[in-house]
Amino acid sequence: MNKRRGPGRPRKSDTDTSAAIADAGRRRFATRGYEATSLREIASDANIDVALIGYRFGGKVGLWKSIVSQSAKDLHAALDQALVETQARSARERLRHAMRAFIDYQLAHPDMPRLLLRDITIDSERNDWLLDELSLPLHRYFFDLAQAAAAECERDVHHLQFRVANFIYAAASTVARRVRLAKLVDNVADDRAFEAALEDTLIDGALRCE
Protein backbone atom coordinates (compact mmCIF):
# COMPACT_ATOMS: atom_id res chain seq x y z
CA MET A 1 0.00 0.00 0.00
CA ASN A 2 1.41 3.39 -1.01
CA LYS A 3 1.98 5.88 1.75
CA ARG A 4 0.08 9.10 1.21
CA ARG A 5 1.98 12.35 1.31
CA GLY A 6 0.71 15.06 3.56
CA PRO A 7 -0.08 18.61 2.47
CA GLY A 8 2.61 21.09 1.52
CA ARG A 9 5.61 21.04 -0.78
CA PRO A 10 7.10 17.64 -1.69
CA ARG A 11 10.30 16.75 0.15
CA LYS A 12 13.51 16.72 -1.79
CA SER A 13 15.10 13.36 -2.43
CA ASP A 14 18.65 12.64 -1.29
CA THR A 15 19.78 13.08 -4.89
CA ASP A 16 18.05 16.44 -5.23
CA THR A 17 19.57 17.67 -1.98
CA SER A 18 23.08 16.55 -2.91
CA ALA A 19 22.72 18.20 -6.31
CA ALA A 20 21.57 21.45 -4.68
CA ILE A 21 24.58 21.41 -2.34
CA ALA A 22 26.97 20.70 -5.23
CA ASP A 23 25.46 23.46 -7.39
CA ALA A 24 25.72 25.98 -4.57
CA GLY A 25 29.27 24.89 -3.77
CA ARG A 26 30.40 25.05 -7.38
CA ARG A 27 29.14 28.61 -7.77
CA ARG A 28 30.76 29.73 -4.53
CA PHE A 29 34.10 28.01 -5.14
CA ALA A 30 34.28 29.24 -8.73
CA THR A 31 33.41 32.82 -7.81
CA ARG A 32 35.23 33.34 -4.50
CA GLY A 33 37.71 30.47 -4.28
CA TYR A 34 38.03 27.66 -1.77
CA GLU A 35 39.54 29.59 1.13
CA ALA A 36 37.07 32.48 0.96
CA THR A 37 34.02 30.21 0.85
CA SER A 38 32.36 28.95 4.03
CA LEU A 39 30.14 25.92 4.44
CA ARG A 40 27.51 28.13 6.03
CA GLU A 41 27.32 30.22 2.86
CA ILE A 42 26.91 27.10 0.75
CA ALA A 43 24.28 25.72 3.11
CA SER A 44 22.38 29.01 3.00
CA ASP A 45 22.46 29.03 -0.82
CA ALA A 46 21.24 25.42 -0.93
CA ASN A 47 18.63 26.05 1.79
CA ILE A 48 19.82 23.15 3.94
CA ASP A 49 21.35 22.66 7.40
CA VAL A 50 25.12 23.09 7.32
CA ALA A 51 25.65 19.75 9.07
CA LEU A 52 24.17 18.00 6.05
CA ILE A 53 27.21 18.94 3.95
CA GLY A 54 29.49 17.03 6.28
CA TYR A 55 27.10 14.07 6.29
CA ARG A 56 26.82 13.92 2.49
CA PHE A 57 30.33 14.92 1.43
CA GLY A 58 32.55 14.56 4.50
CA GLY A 59 33.20 18.28 4.80
CA LYS A 60 34.49 21.16 2.72
CA VAL A 61 37.36 19.31 1.03
CA GLY A 62 35.14 16.37 0.19
CA LEU A 63 32.54 18.65 -1.36
CA TRP A 64 35.17 20.48 -3.42
CA LYS A 65 36.67 17.20 -4.68
CA SER A 66 33.24 15.87 -5.59
CA ILE A 67 32.48 19.05 -7.54
CA VAL A 68 35.79 18.91 -9.45
CA SER A 69 35.35 15.22 -10.28
CA GLN A 70 31.78 15.68 -11.51
CA SER A 71 32.74 18.75 -13.53
CA ALA A 72 35.49 16.73 -15.20
CA LYS A 73 33.07 13.88 -16.02
CA ASP A 74 30.50 16.26 -17.49
CA LEU A 75 33.13 18.04 -19.59
CA HIS A 76 34.60 14.82 -20.97
CA ALA A 77 31.13 13.52 -21.81
CA ALA A 78 30.67 16.58 -24.02
CA LEU A 79 34.15 16.16 -25.56
CA ASP A 80 33.61 12.46 -26.22
CA GLN A 81 30.36 13.33 -27.99
CA ALA A 82 32.34 15.71 -30.20
CA LEU A 83 34.48 12.77 -31.36
CA VAL A 84 31.41 10.64 -32.05
CA GLU A 85 30.10 13.41 -34.29
CA THR A 86 33.32 13.54 -36.35
CA GLN A 87 34.29 9.87 -36.73
CA ALA A 88 34.50 10.05 -40.54
CA ARG A 89 36.45 13.33 -40.71
CA SER A 90 40.18 14.04 -40.90
CA ALA A 91 42.26 14.26 -37.74
CA ARG A 92 42.60 18.03 -38.11
CA GLU A 93 38.84 18.43 -38.47
CA ARG A 94 38.27 16.23 -35.42
CA LEU A 95 40.69 18.32 -33.37
CA ARG A 96 39.08 21.56 -34.49
CA HIS A 97 35.60 20.26 -33.66
CA ALA A 98 36.76 19.10 -30.22
CA MET A 99 38.32 22.50 -29.54
CA ARG A 100 35.10 24.22 -30.50
CA ALA A 101 33.19 21.85 -28.21
CA PHE A 102 35.56 22.74 -25.34
CA ILE A 103 34.98 26.44 -25.87
CA ASP A 104 31.22 25.99 -26.26
CA TYR A 105 31.05 23.95 -23.05
CA GLN A 106 32.86 26.65 -21.09
CA LEU A 107 30.62 29.37 -22.46
CA ALA A 108 27.59 27.32 -21.41
CA HIS A 109 29.12 26.44 -18.01
CA PRO A 110 31.22 29.48 -16.98
CA ASP A 111 31.92 28.04 -13.52
CA MET A 112 34.02 25.27 -15.08
CA PRO A 113 36.89 27.45 -16.38
CA ARG A 114 37.01 29.26 -13.05
CA LEU A 115 37.39 25.92 -11.28
CA LEU A 116 40.10 24.91 -13.74
CA LEU A 117 42.10 28.07 -13.04
CA ARG A 118 41.27 28.83 -9.40
CA ASP A 119 43.81 26.64 -7.56
CA ILE A 120 46.53 26.00 -10.17
CA THR A 121 48.95 28.45 -8.53
CA ILE A 122 48.49 27.00 -5.04
CA ASP A 123 50.86 24.28 -3.84
CA SER A 124 48.36 22.10 -2.03
CA GLU A 125 46.47 18.84 -2.06
CA ARG A 126 43.72 20.62 -3.97
CA ASN A 127 46.15 21.57 -6.70
CA ASP A 128 47.21 17.92 -7.08
CA TRP A 129 43.58 16.78 -7.16
CA LEU A 130 42.71 19.37 -9.79
CA LEU A 131 45.69 18.26 -11.87
CA ASP A 132 44.83 14.56 -11.68
CA GLU A 133 41.07 14.84 -12.05
CA LEU A 134 40.72 17.63 -14.60
CA SER A 135 43.89 19.10 -16.09
CA LEU A 136 45.90 15.98 -17.01
CA PRO A 137 42.99 14.02 -18.56
CA LEU A 138 42.04 17.13 -20.52
CA HIS A 139 45.62 17.57 -21.75
CA ARG A 140 45.88 13.89 -22.76
CA TYR A 141 42.59 14.11 -24.64
CA PHE A 142 43.71 17.07 -26.75
CA PHE A 143 47.31 15.93 -27.12
CA ASP A 144 46.21 12.60 -28.61
CA LEU A 145 44.05 14.48 -31.12
CA ALA A 146 46.82 16.97 -31.81
CA GLN A 147 49.37 14.23 -32.52
CA ALA A 148 47.01 12.68 -35.08
CA ALA A 149 46.40 16.10 -36.63
CA ALA A 150 50.13 16.86 -36.76
CA ALA A 151 50.72 13.62 -38.67
CA GLU A 152 48.65 15.09 -41.49
CA CYS A 153 50.98 18.07 -41.83
CA GLU A 154 53.69 17.98 -44.47
CA ARG A 155 56.19 19.53 -42.04
CA ASP A 156 57.12 18.79 -38.46
CA VAL A 157 54.94 20.53 -35.90
CA HIS A 158 56.98 21.98 -33.06
CA HIS A 159 55.97 22.60 -29.43
CA LEU A 160 52.87 20.43 -29.77
CA GLN A 161 52.42 19.76 -26.05
CA PHE A 162 52.90 23.44 -25.29
CA ARG A 163 50.35 24.40 -27.92
CA VAL A 164 47.81 22.05 -26.37
CA ALA A 165 48.42 23.32 -22.83
CA ASN A 166 48.32 26.92 -24.03
CA PHE A 167 45.02 26.35 -25.80
CA ILE A 168 43.40 24.77 -22.73
CA TYR A 169 44.46 27.44 -20.25
CA ALA A 170 44.12 30.38 -22.64
CA ALA A 171 40.57 29.34 -23.53
CA ALA A 172 39.64 28.90 -19.87
CA SER A 173 41.26 32.18 -18.87
CA THR A 174 39.61 34.12 -21.69
CA VAL A 175 36.14 32.76 -20.94
CA ALA A 176 36.59 33.32 -17.19
CA ARG A 177 37.59 36.96 -17.78
CA ARG A 178 35.10 37.72 -20.51
CA VAL A 179 33.34 40.50 -18.56
CA ARG A 180 36.62 42.31 -18.01
CA LEU A 181 37.68 41.77 -21.62
CA ALA A 182 34.43 43.38 -22.79
CA LYS A 183 35.68 46.63 -21.24
CA LEU A 184 38.90 46.45 -23.27
CA VAL A 185 37.90 44.81 -26.54
CA ASP A 186 35.03 45.74 -28.84
CA ASN A 187 32.33 43.20 -29.73
CA VAL A 188 33.29 40.38 -27.31
CA ALA A 189 30.06 40.92 -25.42
CA ASP A 190 28.34 39.37 -28.43
CA ASP A 191 28.39 35.57 -28.20
CA ARG A 192 29.07 34.89 -31.88
CA ALA A 193 31.79 37.52 -32.14
CA PHE A 194 33.42 36.20 -28.98
CA GLU A 195 33.43 32.61 -30.27
CA ALA A 196 34.83 33.76 -33.61
CA ALA A 197 37.63 35.65 -31.86
CA LEU A 198 38.50 32.59 -29.75
CA GLU A 199 38.60 30.38 -32.83
CA ASP A 200 40.80 32.78 -34.80
CA THR A 201 43.30 33.39 -32.02
CA LEU A 202 43.38 30.06 -30.16
CA ILE A 203 42.21 27.23 -32.40
CA ASP A 204 43.89 28.33 -35.61
CA GLY A 205 47.15 28.91 -33.76
CA ALA A 206 47.11 25.46 -32.27
CA LEU A 207 46.33 23.85 -35.64
CA ARG A 208 48.96 25.70 -37.67
CA CYS A 209 51.39 23.45 -39.54
CA GLU A 210 54.96 24.75 -39.75
ABEGO torsion letter per residue (X at the ends): XBBBBBBEBBBBBAAAAAAAAAAAAAAAAAAAEAAABBAAAAAAAAGBBAAAAAAAAGEAAAAAAAAAAAAAAAAAAAAAAAAAAAAABBAAAAAAAAAAAAAAAAAABAAAAAAAAAAAABBBAAAAAAAAAAAAAAAAAAAAAAAAAAAABABBBBGAAAAAAAAAAAAAAAAAAAAAAAAABBGAABAAAAAAAAAAAAAAAAABBX
